[in-house]
Amino acid sequence: MTSKVCLVTGVGGATGAAISRRFARDGYQVGMLARNRDRLKDLEREIAHSKAYVCDVADLEALARTISAVRTDLGKPSVVVHNAVSATFGTFLDANPADLERNFRVNTTALLHLAREVAPDMISAGKGSIIVTGNTSSLRGVPNYALFAPTKAAQRILAESMARDLGPKRVHVGYVTIDGSIQSPWLSEDGRKPPAWHPPPADWSRAPEEWFVDPDAIAEEVFRMAHQHPSAWTFDIIIRPFAEKW
């Protein structure tokens, strides 16, 4: 793999876009995967050396075709970031059980298929990184996350299994656990109130930067993890705003 190619899933207006910008800034060609064609095209125009690929990662055949297209257009990815997420909220008695299947397919099954597609090239090259963005629902279950947390827990365990397998083959797998609400363009105009489904912080009287994670800061951590020296790899890091209760 002579050229630097990064593939990012779940490229929306916040974390995925920030990750794409960070890798492009370092000279990577970035393949951006998401379902929203218009937003992807806007980002493609904005971010140099990027290319948009409309793909629902829950469609595993479409995911395989898209990865093949990235290889053809840009080259073999040396870094892959699985940022796509399906999240629904509700208690196990109230939520739709079908949501569990959808969440699992995007969060976990897509990661499995994505890694199976890209890992052989990385093994052959003797280098590469697969980074997954997660959150603390992978570590604990709370009532309103009953159909979401199990899928993130499975995602993290899958990533750990991959890390133990691929590490000795010089392929780095890392999990970035985000403990906090992410500053996103779909928040209300004052930049503070999240959508109705989003759990709010405890105290709105404090400044937004105390409660929300900056997507650019997440991107910096993802980039750093993807470029760690092989003698000092990290599998799991937890990042949170300084005012977040934990």
C-alpha positions in Angstrom: 0.0 0.0 0.0 2.0 2.9 -1.3 -0.7 5.6 -1.1 -2.4 6.6 2.1 -6.1 5.7 2.0 -8.6 6.0 4.8 -12.1 4.6 4.7 -14.7 6.2 7.1 -18.2 4.9 7.6 -21.0 7.0 9.0 -19.8 10.3 7.6 -22.4 12.7 8.8 -22.1 16.4 9.8 -20.3 15.8 13.1 -17.8 13.1 14.0 -17.5 11.4 10.6 -16.9 14.6 8.8 -14.3 15.7 11.4 -12.5 12.4 11.0 -12.5 12.7 7.3 -11.1 16.3 7.4 -8.4 15.2 9.9 -7.1 12.4 7.7 -7.3 14.4 4.5 -5.3 17.1 6.2 -2.5 14.6 6.6 -2.5 13.7 3.0 -4.8 10.7 3.0 -7.3 10.0 0.2 -10.5 9.5 2.1 -13.4 7.3 1.1 -16.5 8.6 2.9 -19.5 6.3 3.4 -22.9 7.3 4.4 -26.6 7.1 3.4 -27.2 10.9 2.8 -26.1 11.6 -0.7 -26.5 15.4 -0.6 -24.5 15.8 2.6 -21.8 13.5 1.3 -21.5 15.5 -1.9 -21.2 18.7 0.1 -18.4 17.2 2.1 -16.7 15.9 -1.1 -16.6 19.4 -2.4 -15.3 20.8 0.8 -12.7 18.2 1.7 -9.7 17.8 -0.6 -8.7 14.3 -1.7 -12.1 12.9 -0.6 -14.6 10.8 -2.4 -18.2 10.2 -1.5 -19.8 6.7 -1.5 -23.5 6.4 -0.8 -23.9 3.2 1.2 -26.1 1.9 4.0 -23.7 -0.4 5.9 -26.6 -2.5 7.0 -26.8 -3.7 3.4 -23.9 -6.1 3.6 -23.8 -6.7 -0.1 -23.8 -3.0 -0.9 -21.0 -2.6 1.7 -18.9 -5.2 0.0 -19.4 -3.5 -3.4 -18.6 -0.1 -1.9 -15.3 -1.3 -0.4 -14.4 -2.8 -3.8 -15.1 0.6 -5.4 -12.9 2.4 -2.8 -10.1 0.0 -3.7 -10.5 0.7 -7.4 -10.9 4.4 -7.1 -8.4 5.3 -4.3 -6.4 2.2 -3.4 -6.3 -0.3 -0.6 -7.2 1.4 2.8 -4.4 1.5 5.3 -6.8 3.0 7.9 -10.5 2.1 8.4 -12.7 3.9 10.8 -16.1 2.4 11.6 -18.1 5.4 12.8 -21.5 4.4 11.5 -24.0 3.9 14.3 -27.7 2.9 14.6 -29.1 4.1 17.9 -32.7 3.8 19.3 -33.8 4.5 22.8 -36.4 3.0 25.0 -36.9 0.4 27.7 -37.1 -3.3 26.8 -40.8 -3.3 27.5 -41.6 -0.3 25.4 -39.1 -0.3 22.5 -39.7 -2.1 19.2 -37.7 -5.4 19.2 -36.9 -4.9 15.5 -34.7 -2.0 16.5 -32.3 -4.3 18.2 -31.8 -6.2 14.9 -31.2 -3.0 13.0 -28.8 -1.6 15.6 -26.9 -4.8 15.8 -26.5 -5.0 12.0 -25.1 -1.5 11.7 -23.0 -1.4 14.8 -21.6 -5.0 15.0 -22.3 -7.1 11.9 -21.2 -4.3 9.5 -17.9 -4.1 11.5 -17.4 -7.8 11.0 -17.9 -7.6 7.3 -15.9 -4.5 6.9 -12.9 -5.9 8.8 -13.1 -9.2 6.8 -12.9 -7.2 3.6 -9.9 -4.9 4.6 -7.8 -7.0 7.0 -6.3 -9.4 4.5 -4.7 -6.5 2.6 -3.4 -5.0 5.8 -1.9 -8.3 6.9 -0.2 -8.7 3.6 1.2 -5.2 3.9 2.3 -5.8 7.5 0.6 -2.6 8.7 -2.8 -1.0 9.0 -5.3 0.3 11.6 -9.0 -0.4 12.2 -10.5 2.1 14.6 -14.1 1.9 16.0 -15.9 4.8 17.6 -18.1 3.6 20.5 -19.5 5.0 23.7 -20.0 4.0 27.3 -23.2 2.1 26.5 -20.7 -0.7 25.5 -19.7 -0.9 29.2 -23.0 -0.7 31.0 -26.7 -1.1 30.5 -29.2 1.6 31.4 -33.0 1.2 31.1 -33.5 3.6 28.1 -30.6 1.9 26.1 -32.0 -1.6 26.3 -32.0 -2.2 22.5 -28.8 -0.1 21.9 -26.3 -1.0 24.6 -26.2 -4.7 23.9 -25.2 -4.0 20.3 -22.4 -1.6 21.3 -21.2 -4.1 23.9 -21.0 -6.8 21.2 -19.2 -4.3 19.0 -16.6 -3.7 21.6 -16.0 -7.4 22.3 -15.8 -8.1 18.5 -13.2 -5.3 18.2 -11.2 -6.8 21.1 -11.3 -10.2 19.5 -10.1 -8.7 16.3 -7.3 -6.8 18.1 -6.0 -10.0 19.8 -6.0 -11.8 16.4 -4.6 -9.0 14.2 -2.2 -7.4 16.6 0.6 -10.0 16.2 0.1 -9.6 12.5 1.0 -5.9 12.8 -2.5 -4.6 12.3 -3.8 -2.3 15.0 -7.4 -2.4 16.2 -8.6 0.3 18.6 -11.8 1.3 20.3 -12.5 4.9 21.1 -15.2 5.1 23.8 -16.9 8.5 23.8 -18.5 9.3 27.2 -20.6 12.4 26.5 -22.9 14.1 24.0 -21.3 15.1 20.8 -21.6 18.7 19.5 -23.6 18.3 16.3 -25.2 20.5 13.7 -28.6 19.0 14.3 -28.7 20.6 17.8 -30.9 23.6 18.2 -29.8 27.0 17.2 -28.4 27.9 20.6 -26.1 24.9 20.3 -27.3 23.4 23.5 -30.6 21.6 23.5 -30.4 18.1 21.9 -33.3 16.4 20.0 -36.0 15.0 22.2 -34.6 11.5 22.0 -31.2 12.6 23.1 -30.4 12.3 26.9 -29.5 15.8 28.1 -26.7 16.7 30.5 -27.7 17.3 34.1 -27.2 21.1 34.2 -27.9 23.3 31.2 -26.7 26.4 33.2 -23.1 25.5 32.3 -21.5 26.4 29.0 -22.0 23.9 26.1 -18.3 23.3 25.8 -18.3 21.8 29.3 -20.9 19.2 28.3 -20.4 18.4 24.6 -17.5 16.6 23.0 -15.9 18.6 20.1 -16.0 16.4 17.0 -12.6 17.8 16.0 -11.2 16.6 19.3 -12.6 13.1 18.7 -11.0 13.1 15.3 -7.7 14.0 16.7 -7.8 11.0 19.1 -8.9 8.7 16.3 -6.0 9.9 14.2 -3.5 9.6 17.1 -4.7 6.0 17.8 -4.4 5.0 14.2 -0.7 6.2 14.2 0.6 4.9 17.5 4.0 3.2 17.5 3.5 -0.6 17.4 5.5 -0.9 20.6 2.8 1.1 22.4 -0.5 0.4 20.9 -3.7 1.2 22.8 -6.9 -0.9 22.4 -9.4 1.1 24.4 -9.4 4.7 25.4 -12.3 6.7 27.0 -12.7 10.4 26.3 -15.2 12.7 28.0 -15.8 16.4 28.5 -14.2 17.7 31.7 -17.6 18.4 33.4 -19.1 14.9 32.5 -20.1 12.9 35.6 -18.5 9.4 35.7 
